[in-house]
Amino acid sequence: MDNPEIIWQPCNESKKSSNLSQFIELVNQRHSKSIKTEYQDIWDWSVTNVESFWSLIWDFSEIKGHKGSKISENIGLMPGARFFPDAKLNYAENLLRAPNNSVAIEEFREDGLSNSLSRKELECKALQMAGWLKSKGIEKGDRVCAYMPNCSETIITMLATSAVGAIFSSCSSDFGIDGVIDRFEQIAPKILVAANGYLYNGKIIERSDEIKTISKRLPCLEQIIVVDYISSTKSSDHFPNFNTVFQSDPLVDYVLCEFNDPLYIVFSSGTTGKPKCITHSIGGVLIQHAKEHLLHINLTEKQKLFYFTTCGWMMWNWLVGSLFCKSSIILYEGSPFHPNPEHLWRIAEKSEVNVFGTSAKYIDALSKSNVVPKKHFQLRNLGIICSTGSPLSPDSYDYILNNIKSDIQIASISGGTDLLSCFVLSNPLSPVTRGEIQCRALGMNVDIFNENGKSLVNEEGELVCKTPFPSMPIKFWNDQNDRKYREAYFEKFLGIWHHGDWAKITERGTIVIYGRSDATLNPSGVRIGTAEIYNTVEKLEEIVECLVIAQNWNNDVRIVLFLKLKNDFKLTQQLEEKVVNQIKTNLTQRHVPAKLIAVPDIPRTRSGKITELAVRDIVHGKEIKNKEALANPEALSHFANIPALSKD
């Protein structure tokens, strides 16, 4: 029997005053409806009245531009549908609207330095840099790239690029040379903005030599400018300093672009080959983020949104997009645990953050460090904690309520680089149930399919989206005839977006995600989500984290569980039995691994996701072609040629 444990409930007053309630009133007025302030009702309307919904989002959010005469064309095709095909707008102009003295950006560094920019100052700097780009011949459709930390200069570069109608792409400073080349070489940028170094875990990491090498390996570059982010003994005199861009005359007029013109090129993780260059549209990103920030997160003017991210993860794009709401964004560059595990909460208190965003792995690491932020910090303004990157375990919900804030809305959200937004996330009208994501996103016709394309309720299956949405990629860069694009999303279920998550929708409309479906275990034909095992095993005090794969074995597969143990523990027979009993007790006998193996580290992508597929490939003797995609590629060596996994 379904017996949900409700851990947060919005009060009637907050529901009534929410942006979403105001939007529902507008729907009722414009379309003579009587939709109540119940989330499921407005979601149903949004996915059955696709054109009316997205048209109203444009009006409600007050997007600046020419809306055009058509809301969509080819709406029955996926791929192929286009939204607002004759609309004209500029992304930077929308994010920089209402230039005043309110704070736009507060930025903090690991070494304690901080800075802030008002909306007026941000606009001024962005338009000066846009003038500089124009003077260098940068036009609509050209690519400008950043090899940068998470700082205001990166945002200024993005805004200046979009102001002139060019395309922005970024890698964080922790990428090595090959990782940068693998990405930027494919899109041939004319301009590169790079920092001479960055900070992490108490260390200063130089990047001057890397910049020089990149300049030689990217002959397409016409100009490199360097941000002196660190004090360095190495000279950057070979390249102009970033501050020279502010000596230019500012751009007078934003370049009007089409809704479906490219804005960003973002990259897949690239753990199985060169990263895919996923190209997102100006209008698709703008309207999707406006919907999510205003209606789902309930962000309002002058509120403060923090997300722990780098500019190599799509959550950076999501964070920056909230400037459209006339809110403030908080940036942090460095390790979240330096100089101590409370560091980010000190920033949250100082900046009076309203929305705190992070990864599920960060919450888990806090829990294992026994950190209790509510003992040391006043978080009166904090109303929502967002978590993404991997499924948020039920225990992490408990940790947040018990140790951070007891009356907080936990917004587990999920989508990805592929759509630069969310398929499932939070809303201000519904309760939060422990271990579950609140809702499917408005306008996103999300469902769960079995292998035959049949809809499932309260059963695990493939997460799909059945109708088009504005932030579908417009293409993969250099993808002839859109072959890779179609293969990525539309081959499994014809005309349906197949996302690759293994998930369940409950009869109450909440969602549980069990991990990537391509990493799903399938022993004896029974599919098992990896997150189920992680959530159970990582409760044990001896375990830091774990990774599970299916190894080909005797014409079937067997489950192999790799364990990263705390320093004081070894994988004894007694601990193995404890792990097995934990799985048997909380899951089923089918979940019990055939092999348990201790490893010193577990490989992960640069956005913090563990990489089951890379480990599975290396266990099966396959070459990992793009180790640069990993944050800790050296960890892969622990998984090669393990005697316990030999068939001999």
C-alpha positions as CSV (number, residue, x, y, z in Angstrom):
1,M,0.0,0.0,0.0
2,D,1.2,3.5,-0.9
3,N,1.9,5.2,2.5
4,P,3.8,8.5,1.7
5,E,5.7,10.3,4.5
6,I,5.0,14.0,4.0
7,I,7.9,16.1,5.4
8,W,6.9,19.5,4.1
9,Q,3.6,21.2,3.4
10,P,3.1,24.7,2.0
11,C,0.7,26.9,4.0
12,N,-2.4,28.4,2.4
13,E,-0.9,31.9,2.5
14,S,2.3,30.9,0.7
15,K,0.4,28.9,-1.9
16,K,-1.9,31.9,-2.6
17,S,0.9,34.4,-2.9
18,S,3.1,32.1,-5.1
19,N,4.0,33.0,-8.7
20,L,2.3,29.7,-9.8
21,S,-1.0,30.7,-8.2
22,Q,-0.9,34.0,-10.1
23,F,-0.1,32.1,-13.3
24,I,-3.1,29.9,-12.7
25,E,-5.3,33.0,-12.3
26,L,-4.0,34.2,-15.6
27,V,-4.8,30.9,-17.3
28,N,-8.4,31.0,-15.9
29,Q,-8.8,34.6,-17.1
30,R,-7.4,34.1,-20.6
31,H,-9.0,30.8,-21.3
32,S,-12.2,30.9,-19.3
33,K,-11.1,28.0,-17.1
34,S,-11.7,27.3,-13.4
35,I,-8.4,25.5,-12.6
36,K,-7.9,25.2,-8.8
37,T,-4.6,25.8,-7.1
38,E,-3.7,22.1,-7.3
39,Y,-0.5,21.2,-9.1
40,Q,-1.8,18.2,-11.0
41,D,-4.6,20.3,-12.5
42,I,-2.4,22.9,-13.9
43,W,0.1,20.3,-15.1
44,D,-2.6,18.4,-17.0
45,W,-3.7,21.7,-18.7
46,S,-0.1,22.6,-19.6
47,V,0.6,19.3,-21.5
48,T,-2.8,19.2,-23.2
49,N,-2.7,22.8,-24.3
50,V,0.9,23.1,-25.5
51,E,0.7,26.2,-27.6
52,S,-1.5,28.1,-25.1
53,F,0.8,27.2,-22.2
54,W,4.0,28.4,-23.7
55,S,2.4,31.5,-25.1
56,L,1.2,32.4,-21.7
57,I,4.6,31.7,-20.2
58,W,6.0,34.3,-22.5
59,D,3.4,36.9,-21.4
60,F,3.5,36.0,-17.7
61,S,7.3,36.2,-17.5
62,E,7.3,39.4,-19.6
63,I,10.0,38.3,-22.0
64,K,11.4,41.3,-23.8
65,G,11.2,40.9,-27.6
66,H,8.9,40.5,-30.5
67,K,6.7,37.4,-29.9
68,G,5.8,36.9,-33.5
69,S,2.5,35.6,-35.0
70,K,3.1,31.9,-34.5
71,I,3.5,29.9,-31.3
72,S,4.8,26.8,-33.0
73,E,5.2,24.9,-36.3
74,N,5.4,21.1,-36.8
75,I,4.2,20.7,-33.3
76,G,3.3,17.1,-33.9
77,L,6.9,16.2,-34.8
78,M,9.7,15.3,-32.4
79,P,12.3,16.1,-33.6
80,G,11.1,18.7,-36.0
81,A,8.8,21.0,-33.9
82,R,9.8,24.6,-33.5
83,F,8.5,27.1,-31.0
84,F,7.9,30.8,-31.7
85,P,9.4,30.5,-35.2
86,D,9.1,34.2,-36.1
87,A,10.0,35.7,-32.7
88,K,12.9,38.1,-32.2
89,L,14.8,38.7,-29.0
90,N,18.2,38.9,-27.3
91,Y,19.2,36.7,-24.4
92,A,21.5,39.2,-22.7
93,E,19.0,42.0,-23.0
94,N,16.5,39.9,-21.1
95,L,18.9,38.9,-18.3
96,L,20.1,42.4,-17.9
97,R,16.7,44.1,-17.8
98,A,16.0,46.5,-15.0
99,P,19.6,47.8,-14.6
100,N,19.6,49.4,-11.1
101,N,21.7,49.4,-8.0
102,S,20.4,46.1,-6.6
103,V,22.9,43.3,-6.3
104,A,23.2,41.1,-9.4
105,I,26.2,39.0,-8.4
106,E,28.0,38.2,-5.2
107,E,31.1,36.1,-5.7
108,F,33.2,34.3,-3.1
109,R,36.6,32.5,-3.5
110,E,38.1,29.8,-1.5
111,D,40.9,32.1,-0.3
112,G,38.3,34.5,1.3
113,L,38.3,37.2,-1.4
114,S,34.8,38.4,-2.4
115,N,33.3,40.9,-4.7
116,S,29.8,42.1,-5.8
117,L,28.3,43.7,-8.9
118,S,25.1,45.6,-9.1
119,R,22.7,45.0,-12.0
120,K,23.8,48.4,-13.5
121,E,27.5,47.6,-13.2
122,L,27.0,44.1,-14.7
123,E,25.2,45.6,-17.7
124,C,27.8,48.3,-18.2
125,K,30.7,45.7,-18.2
126,A,28.8,43.3,-20.4
127,L,28.0,46.0,-23.0
128,Q,31.6,47.3,-22.9
129,M,32.9,43.7,-23.6
130,A,30.2,43.3,-26.3
131,G,31.6,46.5,-27.9
132,W,35.1,44.9,-27.8
133,L,33.8,41.7,-29.4
134,K,32.2,43.7,-32.1
135,S,35.5,45.6,-32.7
136,K,37.2,42.2,-33.2
137,G,34.7,41.3,-35.9
138,I,32.6,38.9,-33.8
139,E,29.2,38.5,-35.3
140,K,26.0,36.5,-35.0
141,G,26.8,32.8,-35.0
142,D,30.5,33.1,-34.1
143,R,31.8,31.1,-31.1
144,V,33.3,32.6,-28.0
145,C,34.7,30.2,-25.4
146,A,35.7,30.5,-21.8
147,Y,38.3,28.3,-19.9
148,M,37.4,29.8,-16.6
149,P,36.6,29.5,-12.9
150,N,33.1,30.3,-11.6
151,C,33.5,34.0,-11.4
152,S,31.9,37.2,-12.6
153,E,34.2,37.5,-15.6
154,T,32.8,34.3,-17.0
155,I,29.3,35.6,-16.7
156,I,30.3,39.0,-18.3
157,T,31.8,37.1,-21.2
158,M,28.7,35.0,-21.7
159,L,26.4,38.1,-21.6
160,A,28.7,40.1,-24.0
161,T,28.7,37.1,-26.4
162,S,25.0,36.8,-26.4
163,A,24.5,40.5,-26.7
164,V,26.1,40.5,-30.2
165,G,24.3,37.3,-31.2
166,A,27.3,35.0,-30.9
167,I,27.4,31.5,-29.3
168,F,29.0,30.9,-25.9
169,S,30.6,27.7,-24.6
170,S,32.7,27.0,-21.5
171,C,35.0,24.6,-19.7
172,S,36.0,25.0,-16.1
173,S,39.6,25.6,-15.2
174,D,40.1,22.1,-13.8
175,F,39.9,20.6,-17.3
176,G,43.3,19.5,-18.7
177,I,44.5,20.4,-22.1
178,D,43.1,17.4,-23.9
179,G,39.7,17.9,-22.3
180,V,39.6,21.5,-23.5
181,I,40.8,20.6,-27.0
182,D,38.3,17.7,-27.3
183,R,35.5,20.2,-26.8
184,F,36.6,23.5,-28.3
185,E,38.3,22.0,-31.4
186,Q,34.9,20.7,-32.6
187,I,33.3,24.2,-32.5
188,A,36.2,26.3,-33.8
189,P,35.9,29.4,-31.5
190,K,37.4,32.8,-32.6
191,I,37.8,34.1,-29.1
192,L,39.0,32.4,-25.9
193,V,38.8,34.0,-22.5
194,A,41.0,32.1,-20.0
195,A,42.1,32.4,-16.4
196,N,45.8,32.1,-15.5
197,G,44.8,29.7,-12.7
198,Y,42.3,28.7,-10.1
199,L,42.0,27.6,-6.4
200,Y,41.1,24.3,-5.0
201,N,41.5,22.7,-1.6
202,G,44.0,25.2,-0.4
203,K,46.2,24.9,-3.5
204,I,46.8,27.4,-6.3
205,I,46.8,25.7,-9.7
206,E,48.6,27.5,-12.5
207,R,47.1,27.4,-16.0
208,S,49.4,29.8,-18.0
209,D,51.3,26.9,-19.7
210,E,48.0,25.2,-20.6
211,I,46.7,28.4,-22.2
212,K,49.8,28.7,-24.3
213,T,49.5,25.1,-25.5
214,I,45.8,25.5,-26.2
215,S,46.6,28.6,-28.3
216,K,48.9,26.5,-30.5
217,R,46.5,23.6,-30.8
218,L,43.5,25.7,-31.7
219,P,44.5,27.6,-34.9
220,C,40.9,28.9,-35.3
221,L,41.5,31.3,-32.4
222,E,41.9,34.9,-33.4
223,Q,42.3,36.3,-29.9
224,I,43.0,35.1,-26.4
225,I,42.5,37.3,-23.4
226,V,43.6,36.3,-19.9
227,V,42.0,36.9,-16.5
228,D,44.6,37.3,-13.7
229,Y,42.6,35.2,-11.3
230,I,45.6,34.1,-9.2
231,S,48.9,35.8,-8.3
232,S,51.3,34.0,-10.6
233,T,55.1,34.1,-11.2
234,K,54.4,33.0,-14.8
235,S,53.9,35.8,-17.2
236,S,50.8,36.2,-19.3
237,D,52.3,39.1,-21.2
238,H,52.0,37.1,-24.4
239,F,48.2,37.6,-24.3
240,P,46.1,40.8,-23.6
241,N,44.7,41.2,-20.1
242,F,40.9,40.8,-19.7
243,N,40.5,44.3,-18.3
244,T,41.4,45.7,-21.7
245,V,37.9,44.9,-22.9
246,F,36.5,47.6,-20.6
247,Q,38.4,50.3,-22.6
248,S,36.1,49.8,-25.6
249,D,33.0,51.8,-26.5
250,P,29.9,49.9,-25.3
251,L,27.6,48.1,-27.7
252,V,24.7,50.5,-28.4
253,D,22.0,48.1,-29.6
254,Y,21.6,44.4,-28.7
255,V,21.5,42.2,-31.7
256,L,18.1,40.8,-32.3
257,C,18.1,37.1,-33.0
258,E,15.5,34.5,-33.8
259,F,14.0,32.4,-31.0
260,N,15.7,29.3,-32.4
261,D,19.1,30.7,-33.0
262,P,21.9,29.1,-31.0
263,L,22.9,30.5,-27.6
264,Y,25.0,27.9,-25.9
265,I,27.0,24.8,-26.9
266,V,27.3,22.5,-24.0
267,F,29.0,19.1,-23.9
268,S,28.1,15.6,-22.9
269,S,30.3,14.0,-20.3
270,G,32.3,12.3,-23.1
271,T,33.2,9.2,-21.1
272,T,32.6,6.9,-24.1
273,G,34.2,9.1,-26.8
274,K,34.5,12.7,-27.8
275,P,31.9,14.8,-26.1
276,K,28.7,15.6,-28.1
277,C,28.3,19.3,-28.8
278,I,24.7,19.9,-27.7
279,T,23.5,23.2,-29.2
280,H,20.7,25.1,-27.3
281,S,18.6,27.9,-28.6
282,I,18.3,31.5,-27.2
283,G,14.5,31.4,-26.7
284,G,14.3,27.8,-25.6
285,V,16.7,28.3,-22.8
286,L,15.2,31.7,-21.8
287,I,11.6,30.6,-21.6
288,Q,12.3,27.3,-20.0
289,H,14.5,28.8,-17.3
290,A,11.9,31.6,-16.7
291,K,9.2,28.9,-16.2
292,E,11.4,26.9,-13.8
293,H,12.7,29.8,-11.7
294,L,9.4,31.7,-11.5
295,L,6.8,29.0,-11.3
296,H,8.6,26.0,-9.8
297,I,11.3,27.5,-7.6
298,N,9.0,30.6,-6.9
299,L,11.9,33.0,-7.2
300,T,11.1,36.6,-6.8
301,E,12.9,39.9,-7.3
302,K,16.0,40.5,-5.2
303,Q,15.9,37.0,-3.7
304,K,19.3,35.3,-3.7
305,L,20.0,32.0,-5.5
306,F,23.2,30.0,-4.8
307,Y,24.3,26.9,-6.7
308,F,27.5,25.1,-6.0
309,T,28.7,24.5,-9.6
310,T,31.5,25.1,-12.1
311,C,31.0,26.6,-15.5
312,G,31.6,23.2,-17.0
313,W,28.3,21.9,-15.6
314,M,24.8,22.8,-16.9
315,M,23.7,24.0,-13.5
316,W,26.0,27.1,-14.1
317,N,23.8,28.0,-17.1
318,W,20.7,27.4,-15.0
319,L,22.0,29.5,-12.2
320,V,22.9,32.4,-14.5
321,G,19.5,32.2,-16.2
322,S,17.9,33.3,-12.9
323,L,19.1,36.8,-13.4
324,F,16.1,37.1,-15.7
325,C,13.9,37.2,-12.5
326,K,15.8,40.3,-11.3
327,S,17.2,38.2,-8.5
328,S,20.8,37.9,-7.2
329,I,23.1,35.0,-7.8
330,I,25.8,33.8,-5.5
331,L,29.0,32.4,-7.0
332,Y,31.6,30.2,-5.3
333,E,34.9,29.0,-6.7
334,G,36.9,26.4,-4.8
335,S,36.4,23.2,-2.8
336,P,33.1,23.2,-0.8
337,F,35.1,21.6,2.1
338,H,37.9,24.1,2.4
339,P,38.9,25.3,4.9
340,N,36.2,23.3,6.6
341,P,33.0,21.4,5.8
342,E,30.8,24.4,7.1
343,H,32.3,26.8,4.5
344,L,29.3,27.0,2.1
345,W,26.9,27.5,5.0
346,R,28.9,30.4,6.3
347,I,28.5,32.0,2.8
348,A,24.8,31.2,2.9
349,E,24.4,32.9,6.2
350,K,26.5,36.0,5.2
351,S,24.6,36.5,1.9
352,E,21.2,35.6,3.4
353,V,20.6,33.0,0.6
354,N,17.0,32.1,-0.2
355,V,17.7,29.1,-2.5
356,F,20.7,26.9,-1.8
357,G,21.6,24.5,-4.6
358,T,24.1,21.6,-4.6
359,S,24.6,18.0,-5.6
360,A,23.2,14.9,-3.9
361,K,26.8,13.8,-3.3
362,Y,27.6,17.0,-1.4
363,I,24.7,16.4,0.9
364,D,25.8,12.8,1.4
365,A,29.4,13.9,2.1
366,L,28.1,16.5,4.7
367,S,26.1,13.8,6.4
368,K,29.2,11.5,6.6
369,S,31.2,14.4,8.0
370,N,28.6,14.8,10.8
371,V,28.2,18.5,10.0
372,V,25.3,20.2,11.7
373,P,24.9,23.7,10.0
374,K,21.9,24.7,12.0
375,K,24.0,24.7,15.2
376,H,26.3,27.3,13.9
377,F,24.5,29.4,11.3
378,Q,21.3,31.5,11.1
379,L,19.6,30.5,7.9
380,R,16.4,32.5,8.4
381,N,16.0,33.4,4.7
382,L,16.7,29.9,3.4
383,G,13.4,28.5,2.0
384,I,14.5,25.9,-0.5
385,I,17.4,23.4,-0.9
386,C,17.8,22.2,-4.4
387,S,19.7,19.0,-5.2
388,T,20.6,17.3,-8.5
389,G,23.4,15.4,-10.2
390,S,22.2,12.0,-8.9
391,P,19.2,10.7,-7.0
392,L,18.8,12.2,-3.5
393,S,18.4,9.4,-1.0
394,P,15.7,9.2,1.6
395,D,18.4,9.4,4.3
396,S,19.6,12.7,2.8
397,Y,16.1,14.1,3.2
398,D,16.3,13.2,6.9
399,Y,19.8,14.7,7.2
400,I,18.6,18.0,5.7
401,L,15.6,18.3,8.0
402,N,17.5,17.2,11.1
403,N,20.7,19.1,10.6
404,I,20.2,22.0,8.3
405,K,16.7,23.3,8.7
406,S,13.5,21.6,9.8
407,D,11.0,23.6,7.9
408,I,12.7,23.7,4.5
409,Q,11.3,22.7,1.1
410,I,13.6,20.0,-0.4
411,A,13.6,20.4,-4.1
412,S,15.2,17.3,-5.7
413,I,15.4,18.2,-9.4
414,S,16.4,16.2,-12.5
415,G,16.9,16.9,-16.2
416,G,20.3,17.5,-17.7
417,T,22.7,18.9,-20.2
418,D,20.5,17.4,-23.0
419,L,17.7,19.9,-22.3
420,L,19.6,22.4,-20.1
421,S,16.7,22.3,-17.7
422,C,14.5,19.9,-15.8
423,F,12.0,17.2,-16.6
424,V,11.0,16.8,-12.9
425,L,11.4,19.2,-10.0
426,S,9.6,21.1,-7.3
427,N,6.6,23.4,-7.0
428,P,5.2,25.7,-4.3
429,L,1.7,24.1,-4.1
430,S,2.3,20.4,-3.3
431,P,3.7,18.6,-0.3
432,V,7.2,17.1,-0.3
433,T,7.3,13.3,0.3
434,R,10.4,11.8,1.8
435,G,12.6,10.3,-0.9
436,E,10.5,11.5,-3.8
437,I,10.6,14.3,-6.4
438,Q,7.6,16.6,-6.2
439,C,6.3,16.7,-9.7
440,R,6.7,16.6,-13.5
441,A,7.6,20.0,-14.9
442,L,4.9,22.2,-16.4
443,G,4.7,21.8,-20.2
444,M,6.8,18.6,-20.1
445,N,4.7,15.6,-21.0
446,V,6.8,13.2,-18.9
447,D,5.8,9.5,-18.6
448,I,7.3,6.1,-17.7
449,F,7.4,3.5,-20.5
450,N,8.1,-0.2,-20.4
451,E,10.1,-1.8,-23.2
452,N,7.1,-1.9,-25.4
453,G,6.2,1.8,-25.0
454,K,3.3,1.2,-22.6
455,S,2.7,3.8,-19.8
456,L,3.4,2.6,-16.3
457,V,2.2,3.9,-12.9
458,N,3.9,2.7,-9.7
459,E,6.3,0.6,-11.8
460,E,9.9,1.2,-12.8
461,G,10.7,1.9,-16.4
462,E,12.2,4.4,-18.9
463,L,11.6,8.1,-18.4
464,V,10.3,9.7,-21.6
465,C,8.8,12.9,-22.8
466,K,5.9,12.4,-25.2
467,T,5.5,15.9,-26.8
468,P,7.9,18.6,-27.9
469,F,9.2,21.4,-25.6
470,P,11.2,24.6,-26.4
471,S,14.5,23.6,-24.8
472,M,15.1,20.5,-27.0
473,P,18.5,20.9,-28.5
474,I,18.3,22.5,-32.0
475,K,21.2,20.2,-33.1
476,F,24.5,18.7,-32.3
477,W,27.3,20.8,-33.7
478,N,28.8,19.2,-36.9
479,D,26.3,16.4,-36.9
480,Q,25.5,15.5,-40.5
481,N,21.8,15.0,-41.1
482,D,21.2,15.1,-37.3
483,R,22.2,11.4,-37.2
484,K,23.8,11.5,-33.7
485,Y,21.0,13.7,-32.4
486,R,18.3,11.3,-33.5
487,E,20.3,8.3,-32.2
488,A,20.7,10.0,-28.8
489,Y,17.0,10.6,-28.0
490,F,14.5,9.2,-30.6
491,E,15.6,5.7,-31.7
492,K,14.2,3.7,-28.8
493,F,10.6,5.0,-29.0
494,L,9.8,6.6,-32.4
495,G,8.8,10.2,-32.1
496,I,9.2,10.2,-28.3
497,W,12.1,11.7,-26.3
498,H,13.9,8.8,-24.5
499,H,15.9,10.3,-21.7
500,G,17.8,7.4,-20.4
501,D,16.7,7.5,-16.7
502,W,15.3,4.5,-14.9
503,A,12.4,5.9,-12.9
504,K,8.9,5.5,-11.5
505,I,5.9,7.9,-11.3
506,T,3.6,7.2,-8.3
507,E,-0.2,7.4,-8.5
508,R,0.2,10.7,-6.6
509,G,2.3,12.2,-9.4
510,T,5.6,12.2,-7.6
511,I,8.7,10.7,-9.1
512,V,11.5,8.4,-8.0
513,I,14.7,8.1,-10.1
514,Y,16.8,5.0,-9.7
515,G,19.8,5.9,-11.9
516,R,20.7,5.8,-15.6
517,S,18.9,3.1,-17.5
518,D,22.0,2.2,-19.5
519,A,23.7,1.5,-16.1
520,T,20.7,-0.5,-14.8
521,L,21.5,-4.0,-13.7
522,N,19.7,-6.8,-15.4
523,P,20.6,-10.2,-13.8
524,S,18.4,-13.0,-15.1
525,G,16.3,-10.4,-16.9
526,V,15.2,-8.5,-13.8
527,R,16.1,-4.8,-14.0
528,I,17.4,-3.2,-10.9
529,G,18.2,0.6,-10.5
530,T,21.7,1.3,-9.1
531,A,20.4,4.0,-6.8
532,E,18.5,1.5,-4.7
533,I,21.8,-0.3,-3.9
534,Y,23.7,3.0,-3.2
535,N,21.0,4.3,-0.9
536,T,21.1,1.1,1.1
537,V,24.8,0.3,1.3
538,E,26.0,3.9,1.9
539,K,24.0,4.0,5.2
540,L,26.7,1.8,6.7
541,E,29.3,3.7,8.7
542,E,32.2,1.8,7.1
543,I,31.3,2.9,3.6
544,V,32.2,6.2,2.0
545,E,30.5,5.4,-1.3
546,C,30.1,2.6,-3.7
547,L,29.7,1.8,-7.4
548,V,27.9,-1.2,-8.9
549,I,28.0,-2.7,-12.4
550,A,26.8,-5.8,-14.2
551,Q,29.6,-8.0,-15.4
552,N,29.1,-10.4,-18.3
553,W,29.2,-13.9,-16.8
554,N,28.2,-17.3,-18.1
555,N,25.8,-16.1,-20.8
556,D,24.2,-13.7,-18.3
557,V,25.4,-10.9,-16.0
558,R,26.3,-10.8,-12.3
559,I,26.3,-7.9,-10.0
560,V,29.7,-6.6,-8.8
561,L,29.8,-4.0,-6.0
562,F,32.9,-1.9,-5.5
563,L,33.3,-0.3,-2.1
564,K,35.3,2.8,-1.0
565,L,35.8,2.3,2.7
566,K,36.6,4.8,5.4
567,N,40.3,4.9,6.3
568,D,40.0,2.7,9.4
569,F,38.2,-0.2,7.8
570,K,39.1,-3.2,5.6
571,L,36.8,-5.4,3.6
572,T,36.8,-8.4,6.0
573,Q,34.5,-11.4,5.7
574,Q,32.5,-9.9,8.6
575,L,32.0,-6.6,6.7
576,E,31.0,-8.4,3.5
577,E,28.3,-10.3,5.5
578,K,27.2,-7.0,7.0
579,V,26.8,-5.4,3.5
580,V,25.0,-8.5,2.1
581,N,22.6,-8.5,5.1
582,Q,22.0,-4.8,4.7
583,I,21.0,-5.4,1.1
584,K,18.9,-8.5,1.8
585,T,17.0,-6.7,4.6
586,N,16.3,-3.5,2.8
587,L,16.0,-4.7,-0.7
588,T,15.7,-8.3,-2.0
589,Q,17.9,-11.3,-2.6
590,R,18.1,-10.3,-6.3
591,H,20.0,-7.2,-5.3
592,V,22.8,-9.1,-3.5
593,P,26.0,-8.8,-5.5
594,A,28.0,-11.8,-6.6
595,K,31.2,-10.0,-5.8
596,L,32.2,-7.3,-3.3
597,I,35.6,-5.6,-4.0
598,A,37.3,-2.8,-2.1
599,V,38.8,0.1,-4.1
600,P,40.7,3.2,-3.0
601,D,38.7,5.6,-5.1
602,I,35.7,5.7,-7.4
603,P,35.8,7.6,-10.8
604,R,33.4,10.4,-11.4
605,T,32.6,13.0,-14.0
606,R,33.4,16.7,-13.5
607,S,29.9,17.3,-12.4
608,G,30.3,14.8,-9.6
609,K,28.4,11.8,-11.1
610,I,30.0,8.4,-10.6
611,T,30.7,6.7,-13.9
612,E,29.4,3.1,-14.0
613,L,29.7,2.8,-17.7
614,A,33.4,3.7,-17.7
615,V,34.1,1.1,-15.0
616,R,31.9,-1.5,-16.8
617,D,33.9,-1.0,-19.9
618,I,37.3,-1.3,-18.2
619,V,36.2,-4.4,-16.4
620,H,35.3,-5.9,-19.8
621,G,38.7,-5.0,-21.2
622,K,37.5,-2.1,-23.4
623,E,39.6,1.0,-23.9
624,I,38.4,4.2,-22.3
625,K,39.0,6.7,-25.1
626,N,38.4,10.0,-23.2
627,K,39.7,9.9,-19.7
628,E,39.9,13.7,-19.7
629,A,36.1,13.7,-19.2
630,L,36.7,12.4,-15.6
631,A,37.5,14.5,-12.6
632,N,39.8,11.8,-11.3
633,P,40.8,9.6,-14.2
634,E,43.6,7.9,-12.2
635,A,40.8,6.1,-10.2
636,L,40.1,3.9,-13.3
637,S,43.3,2.0,-12.9
638,H,41.9,0.3,-9.8
639,F,39.3,-1.5,-11.8
640,A,41.6,-3.1,-14.5
641,N,42.7,-6.7,-14.3
642,I,41.1,-7.5,-10.9
643,P,41.9,-11.2,-10.2
644,A,38.6,-11.7,-8.4
645,L,36.8,-10.8,-11.6
646,S,38.7,-13.2,-13.8
647,K,36.8,-16.0,-15.6
648,D,39.7,-18.3,-15.1
